[in-house]
Amino acid sequence: MVRRVDREPGGLNYWPYARAQVPAKTKIVEKLRDFVAREPVTQAIHASRVAAALVLIAPVKNNTVRMAANAYLAASQVVIYPRHLFGTDGSDQVSFLVQTAAALGRAGGTEATRKAAVQFIGAQTVLSYGASGWAKLPGHAWRTGDALVKIMRTQTYGDEWFYRQLDRLPMVSRAICHGVLALECGFPLLLLRKGKFIDLGLFSMGAFHLANARFMGLSRFAWAFIATYPSVRALARGTGGEG
């Protein structure tokens, strides 16, 4: 809402350029996208999304109202996605999965459907962490422990101060790198023994996200993933479904 410059001429998401990146398959969809791309409409959709989010944050207990808020956030994210094509990332995908699953769970109207939604969200987070670690394993830089310092020296995701500290203390840099790799690869194992160590794992991953927000600028990942932690705990403990 505050970065209109990205949608103005010369911006990353200037619509005449962005619309060609994801071509519409039908004229109706093309007209809908062009309508959403109008700046007043874009701003209105974002404002309405804020309102829907406030409903979910507020102590509103009506199942239908909360389901409608979840469904609107999921549907509006699909509609607004092409408008912000450049700049979206995995946090947007997590948010969409959470809102869609929550809407479906509440639409069922039973304890069983709500529990299924909670466990689905938790399972998605566990899978995301595990897959992220497993995808890193083939990388030579990750196995040697040099990946972190190499990331920190980039302009896009790096931090000059942190890079200098890691470069000065290579053993610490490698220890952090290997620690992240081990935590991500082994995260699914925290579901064993009824989640006996799940809180420690979630605390560690939460700290990891906060560090990424500070040093890599990935603040939206912290919001998106930490919000799923109650579902991860419920999955590990075999509970869930309330609310």
Secondary structure as UniProt FT lines:
FT   HELIX           4..7
FT   TURN            9..10
FT   TURN            12..13
FT   HELIX           15..18
FT   TURN            19..21
FT   HELIX           27..36
FT   HELIX           39..57
FT   TURN            58..59
FT   HELIX           63..80
FT   HELIX           81..84
FT   TURN            86..87
FT   HELIX           90..108
FT   HELIX           111..136
FT   TURN            137..138
FT   HELIX           140..144
FT   HELIX           147..152
FT   TURN            155..157
FT   HELIX           160..168
FT   HELIX           170..186
FT   HELIX           187..195
FT   TURN            196..197
FT   HELIX           198..215
FT   HELIX           219..226
FT   TURN            227..228
FT   HELIX           229..237
//
